[in-house]
Amino acid sequence: MKKLPQSGFTLIELTLVLGISVMIASTLIGLFKAHVQMMTKSLQNNFVAEDAPFIGLLLTRTMANAEDFRIYASGSNARSNTAPVLSGSAVRLWMRQPNSTFRQAVISYETVSGHAGIYFWLTDLANGTFATLPNWELAGGSLTAALFQFDSTTLSPADPHQGVLLVKLTGSYNDWYKFAAEKK
């Protein structure tokens, strides 16, 4: 009787292939986990890296046009010009116009129509009042808070509402960005 050649793999060959496959799979799972963690960190830092500097630039340029400003606890207090404070969620700006009159604006972090964000309110040229809705939204999305306050080292004893204005923007992962603005 003639023996037929056997085809197939030996137990050692199968064990080696299985071991190598397990090592490759565990390496790929580790790489995938590292990638997910890196993407999560990237999303968490997106506010500080991209959004906050852009918002800060917009606010700084807007506030640089102000001859004077006052901080208020809320946007409604700022628009009604009641009870200025040293730290709050809104700032009222007085901006000189080319004809030497002043136009007022309010920048506030508040919720309008169910959406929280930084809003810009500008007085009407004809009657000097604020509209019921903001002129535009400066920022929203991952921004969760904005705090306007005077830098305590620059406060004037004669007028505590003078000095360098600090603005702290807080993102959805409790990351924050702080910048300063000064009057003209």
NORGISUL-V535421 format. One record per residue. SS is DSSP state (H for helix, E for strand, C for the rest). NEAR is the number of other C-alpha atoms within 12 Angstrom. Layout:
SS|NEAR + SS|NEAR
This chain:
C|3 + C|4 + C|5 + C|6 + C|6 + C|7 + C|6 + C|9 + C|11 + C|11 + H|10 + H|11 + H|12 + H|13 + H|13 + H|14 + H|15 + H|14 + H|14 + H|14 + H|14 + H|14 + H|14 + H|14 + H|14 + H|14 + H|14 + H|14 + H|14 + H|14 + H|14 + H|14 + H|14 + H|14 + H|14 + H|14 + H|14 + H|14 + H|14 + H|14 + H|17 + H|16 + H|20 + H|23 + H|23 + H|24 + H|30 + H|28 + H|19 + H|19 + H|28 + H|36 + H|26 + H|21 + H|34 + H|33 + H|22 + H|23 + H|38 + H|26 + H|17 + H|30 + H|36 + H|24 + C|25 + C|29 + C|25 + E|28 + E|40 + E|44 + E|42 + E|33 + C|30 + C|32 + H|39 + H|32 + H|24 + H|35 + H|35 + H|25 + C|26 + C|18 + C|22 + E|30 + E|27 + C|30 + E|26 + E|32 + C|38 + E|44 + E|51 + E|44 + E|36 + E|32 + E|26 + E|21 + C|14 + C|9 + C|8 + C|10 + C|13 + E|21 + E|29 + E|35 + E|41 + E|47 + E|47 + E|44 + E|40 + E|36 + E|24 + E|22 + C|12 + C|8 + E|17 + E|22 + E|32 + E|41 + E|35 + E|35 + E|36 + E|32 + E|28 + C|17 + C|15 + C|10 + C|11 + C|18 + C|20 + E|26 + C|21 + C|18 + C|21 + C|29 + C|20 + E|20 + E|27 + E|29 + E|34 + C|29 + C|20 + C|29 + E|37 + E|28 + E|32 + E|44 + E|35 + E|41 + E|37 + E|34 + C|24 + H|17 + H|14 + H|19 + C|18 + C|15 + C|11 + C|9 + C|14 + C|23 + C|29 + C|28 + C|27 + C|30 + E|39 + E|35 + E|39 + E|34 + E|38 + E|35 + E|31 + C|22 + C|21 + C|18 + C|25 + E|28 + E|31 + E|27 + E|29 + E|27 + E|32 + C|28 + C|26 + C|19
